Amino acid sequence: RDYYASRGLGDVYKRQTVKGAITDMQGEAIIGANIIQQGTTNGTITDIDGNFTLEVPADAQLVISYIDLVNRNLVNRI
């Protein structure tokens, strides 16, 4: 679902809800992985099934981290 947020002085930025699942190479859910919008404190963690939902600007980059996992930067593209 897309929505718009104002950031003062009438500037409007398109935001969107990003949903996904984090799994390992065998397809097993990664529970408690951190998904953060790069350069912000906007983030969430994965649930017991590895799923997450996060509202971010359309041009956001996401950083995924977990113990024993190399950080990955993802560019949010729809």
Solvent accessible surface area in square Angstrom, and as a share of the most:
residue,aa,sasa,rsa
1,R,219,0.80
2,D,72,0.37
3,Y,60,0.23
4,Y,139,0.53
5,A,36,0.28
6,S,83,0.54
7,R,177,0.65
8,G,42,0.40
9,L,187,0.93
10,G,64,0.61
11,D,64,0.33
12,V,90,0.52
13,Y,89,0.34
14,K,90,0.38
15,R,49,0.18
16,Q,8,0.03
17,T,31,0.18
18,V,24,0.14
19,K,151,0.64
20,G,29,0.28
21,A,59,0.46
22,I,24,0.12
23,T,70,0.41
24,D,54,0.28
25,M,186,0.83
26,Q,145,0.64
27,G,50,0.48
28,E,111,0.50
29,A,39,0.31
30,I,27,0.14
31,I,95,0.48
32,G,30,0.28
33,A,0,0.00
34,N,59,0.30
35,I,0,0.00
36,I,61,0.31
37,Q,23,0.10
38,Q,86,0.38
39,G,84,0.81
40,T,60,0.35
41,T,138,0.80
42,N,48,0.24
43,G,33,0.31
44,T,40,0.23
45,I,106,0.54
46,T,3,0.02
47,D,68,0.35
48,I,131,0.67
49,D,91,0.47
50,G,0,0.00
51,N,66,0.34
52,F,20,0.08
53,T,70,0.41
54,L,11,0.05
55,E,76,0.34
56,V,0,0.00
57,P,27,0.17
58,A,44,0.34
59,D,121,0.63
60,A,6,0.05
61,Q,73,0.32
62,L,7,0.03
63,V,28,0.16
64,I,11,0.05
65,S,28,0.18
66,Y,86,0.33
67,I,144,0.73
68,D,148,0.77
69,L,66,0.33
70,V,104,0.60
71,N,91,0.47
72,R,132,0.48
73,N,94,0.48
74,L,84,0.42
75,V,72,0.41
76,N,18,0.09
77,R,193,0.71
78,I,174,0.88
